[in-house]
């Protein structure tokens, strides 16, 4: 069974590149998000095993995306 992934980035080329790399490695891409708010909404809808997010952008680390639910396995 592959892990499900939500790929988040404001640049479409980055989402595409990351999705392609992860899909080739056997991960299931269940969704993409362009903003932190979209990422939180899609996380709640899709409940992926993993989420990728850009590291250096302040827009992505706003209150809504920092408050996304955290789960443990």
N, C-alpha and C positions, 0 to 999 in steps of 0.2 A: 504494500500500500504506500503510495507517495504522499508526501506532505503537501497541504494546500498553502498557497502563498497569495497575499495581496501585495501588489507592486505599486508603490507610491512615489511619484516624482512630478514636478511641474513641467518637465521637458519630455515630450512624447518620444524623442529618440532614446532617452535614458530608460523610460519605461519599456520600450520595445527591446532594447539591448539586454536589459536585466531579465525581462521575461523570456527572451530567446535562450539566454545562457542557462537560466534555471530550468526551463522546459527540457532542454537537451540533457540536463543532469538528472532528469526524472521527477522534477517537482511539478505539481499541478497548479497552474496559474488560474485562480478563481476570480480575480478582479484586478482593476487598476483604479487609482485615484490621482487627481491632479492637484488637490489642495489638502491641507490638514483636516479641514472640516469634512471633506468628502471621505478621507481616509477613516475618520472616526465613524461616520455613517455606514460605510461599506464594511468596516470591521464588525460592527454590531449586526449587520444583515448576514454577512457571509461566514463569520466565525472561523477565519483561516488559522492554520497552525502557525504560520509565520507572516510577518509584515516587514517589507523593506521601506525605509524612509530616508530622504536625504539628510545628511548630517549637519551641514553648515548653514542652512537657511533659517533665519529667525521666523519666517512665516510658518514654517512647519512645526515649530516648537511653541506655538501659541497655547493658551490655556486649554482649548478643546482637545487638541491632539495630545497634550501631556496627560489629560485626564481619561484617556481611552482606557477601557477596562483591561486589567491585567489578569492573566490566568497562569496557573502553574500546572505542570503535568504530574 
